[in-house]
Amino acid sequence: MKDYRVVFYLSGMNNNAIYILLAFFTGALIPVQAATNTAFGKTVGSPFITGIMVFIVALILTSAYLLITRTPLPSLAQLSKAPAFSYAGGLVMASYVIMITFVAPKLGVGNAIALVVTGQIFSALLIDQFGLFHSTIRTINLTRLAGAVMMIAGVYLVMKRK
């Protein structure tokens, strides 16, 4: 079986730099999703309809990718070996799509995303600290804690009106 992967080649860059750029680009897409979800939600009048449409588009695109690349699907045995908590990603994503569609028009995209990112930082620190979900343990130290505090200060400044 061939394992198809997207290959990234950027002259003179090491793998970490590529991953950093990919993470940055992915993060830059989150406010785009919030803004486009907000526009769609205003049109159809429901964050739940918006959510289902987002997932239908995602299903179509990922299915097309799998078909084009002829990526083999995992067997039921393989799927049953995955930890039960690993299926929570769908619940988390659905919650995010619906909530960002609901809160962004009320708080503004910038404020909503600032709060989302801050929540992500705190959650990530806890996951790292305790190795939750089979993650590598990376303890909270003064530097990481200072970064989290700066995130709170940043959210305050982003949300401040004057």
Backbone torsions as a table, in degrees:
resi	resn	phi	psi	omega
1	MET	NA	136.1	176.5
2	LYS	-88.1	140.7	176.6
3	ASP	-105.0	106.7	-179.2
4	TYR	-85.3	129.0	177.8
5	ARG	-135.8	149.3	174.9
6	VAL	-73.1	128.4	-176.6
7	VAL	-103.3	127.9	179.5
8	PHE	-111.7	128.1	176.9
9	TYR	-130.4	114.2	174.7
10	LEU	-125.4	116.3	-174.2
11	SER	-53.0	126.9	174.3
12	GLY	78.1	5.4	-178.3
13	MET	-105.5	140.2	175.5
14	ASN	-84.8	171.3	-177.1
15	ASN	-59.1	-39.5	-179.7
16	ASN	-62.2	-40.7	179.0
17	ALA	-63.1	-40.0	178.2
18	ILE	-63.5	-45.3	179.6
19	TYR	-64.1	-37.0	177.8
20	ILE	-63.8	-45.4	178.2
21	LEU	-63.9	-41.5	178.7
22	LEU	-64.0	-42.1	178.4
23	ALA	-64.2	-42.3	178.8
24	PHE	-61.7	-46.4	179.8
25	PHE	-62.0	-43.1	178.3
26	THR	-62.4	-43.8	177.4
27	GLY	-62.0	-36.4	178.8
28	ALA	-65.8	-23.6	179.1
29	LEU	-77.7	-21.7	-176.7
30	ILE	-61.8	-46.4	176.0
31	PRO	-65.3	-30.9	176.2
32	VAL	-62.4	-44.1	177.9
33	GLN	-62.9	-42.2	179.1
34	ALA	-60.3	-44.6	-178.7
35	ALA	-68.4	-42.5	-179.7
36	THR	-70.3	-37.1	175.7
37	ASN	-63.5	-40.3	179.1
38	THR	-61.2	-46.1	179.5
39	ALA	-62.5	-43.9	179.5
40	PHE	-65.6	-43.6	180.0
41	GLY	-61.0	-38.4	177.2
42	LYS	-65.8	-36.2	-179.0
43	THR	-69.8	-46.0	-175.7
44	VAL	-93.4	-14.8	175.1
45	GLY	81.0	14.4	-178.3
46	SER	-153.1	127.2	174.3
47	PRO	-67.5	-23.9	-179.7
48	PHE	-74.2	-40.0	175.4
49	ILE	-65.6	-41.5	176.7
50	THR	-58.1	-46.4	-180.0
51	GLY	-58.6	-46.8	-178.3
52	ILE	-64.8	-37.0	178.6
53	MET	-67.2	-39.1	176.6
54	VAL	-59.4	-43.3	-177.8
55	PHE	-74.3	-30.1	174.9
56	ILE	-65.4	-46.1	177.7
57	VAL	-60.9	-44.0	179.4
58	ALA	-62.5	-41.3	179.0
59	LEU	-62.5	-44.1	180.0
60	ILE	-62.9	-47.3	-177.5
61	LEU	-66.7	-43.7	-180.0
62	THR	-70.5	-34.3	176.1
63	SER	-64.5	-42.6	177.8
64	ALA	-61.0	-42.9	178.3
65	TYR	-59.9	-46.0	-179.8
66	LEU	-62.6	-39.1	178.7
67	LEU	-68.6	-45.5	-178.9
68	ILE	-63.0	-42.1	-177.5
69	THR	-87.2	-5.6	-179.2
70	ARG	55.6	39.3	178.1
71	THR	-70.4	124.5	-179.5
72	PRO	-70.5	141.6	177.8
73	LEU	-79.2	148.7	178.4
74	PRO	-70.3	154.4	177.3
75	SER	-77.5	165.3	175.8
76	LEU	-60.9	-34.5	178.0
77	ALA	-62.8	-43.1	178.1
78	GLN	-64.1	-43.1	-179.8
79	LEU	-63.9	-35.4	-178.8
80	SER	-72.7	-18.9	178.5
81	LYS	-79.5	-16.8	-179.8
82	ALA	-67.7	139.7	177.5
83	PRO	-59.1	143.8	-177.9
84	ALA	-55.0	-39.5	-178.1
85	PHE	-65.2	-21.1	-177.6
86	SER	-69.0	-16.6	176.8
87	TYR	-83.9	-4.4	-179.7
88	ALA	-69.9	-15.1	179.8
89	GLY	-55.5	-38.0	178.1
90	GLY	-64.6	-41.5	178.1
91	LEU	-64.4	-43.3	179.7
92	VAL	-63.5	-45.4	-178.1
93	MET	-65.8	-42.6	178.4
94	ALA	-61.7	-42.5	178.6
95	SER	-61.8	-43.7	179.6
96	TYR	-61.4	-50.9	-176.6
97	VAL	-58.6	-45.1	-178.4
98	ILE	-68.0	-45.8	-176.8
99	MET	-68.3	-40.9	-179.3
100	ILE	-67.1	-33.8	176.8
101	THR	-67.1	-32.4	-179.7
102	PHE	-79.4	-43.8	-172.6
103	VAL	-88.2	-30.4	-176.6
104	ALA	-58.4	-40.9	178.2
105	PRO	-67.3	-24.4	-177.9
106	LYS	-86.1	-38.6	-176.9
107	LEU	-99.9	-19.4	-169.9
108	GLY	94.1	149.1	-176.9
109	VAL	-61.8	-44.6	-178.8
110	GLY	-60.1	-46.8	179.8
111	ASN	-65.9	-44.4	-179.2
112	ALA	-61.1	-45.6	-178.7
113	ILE	-68.1	-37.7	177.1
114	ALA	-58.5	-42.7	178.6
115	LEU	-69.6	-39.3	177.7
116	VAL	-61.5	-46.9	-179.1
117	VAL	-63.5	-40.4	177.9
118	THR	-62.8	-43.8	175.3
119	GLY	-59.9	-38.7	178.2
120	GLN	-64.3	-41.8	-180.0
121	ILE	-62.0	-48.9	-178.8
122	PHE	-64.3	-42.2	178.0
123	SER	-63.2	-43.8	179.5
124	ALA	-62.0	-40.1	178.2
125	LEU	-61.3	-42.6	178.8
126	LEU	-67.5	-41.7	178.4
127	ILE	-61.2	-46.4	178.5
128	ASP	-63.4	-45.1	-176.3
129	GLN	-58.3	-43.7	-173.6
130	PHE	-105.2	2.6	179.9
131	GLY	62.3	33.6	-177.9
132	LEU	-63.9	149.8	178.2
133	PHE	58.5	34.5	178.5
134	HIS	65.4	25.1	178.3
135	SER	-78.8	157.1	175.1
136	THR	-67.8	134.6	179.5
137	ILE	-75.2	129.6	175.0
138	ARG	-139.5	103.8	-169.9
139	THR	-67.2	152.0	175.9
140	ILE	-75.2	127.3	176.1
141	ASN	-122.5	179.8	-176.4
142	LEU	-59.8	-39.9	-179.5
143	THR	-63.9	-46.7	180.0
144	ARG	-66.2	-38.3	178.5
145	LEU	-66.5	-40.4	177.3
146	ALA	-61.8	-39.1	177.0
147	GLY	-61.6	-41.6	178.2
148	ALA	-64.1	-40.8	178.4
149	VAL	-64.7	-39.8	177.3
150	MET	-64.1	-33.2	176.0
151	MET	-61.7	-43.5	178.4
152	ILE	-61.1	-45.0	178.4
153	ALA	-62.0	-40.8	178.0
154	GLY	-62.7	-42.3	177.9
155	VAL	-62.3	-42.8	178.2
156	TYR	-58.2	-46.1	-178.2
157	LEU	-67.5	-38.8	178.2
158	VAL	-65.0	-39.3	-176.0
159	MET	-83.1	-17.7	-177.9
160	LYS	-65.7	132.8	-175.5
161	ARG	-79.7	-31.6	-179.8
162	LYS	-129.6	NA	NA
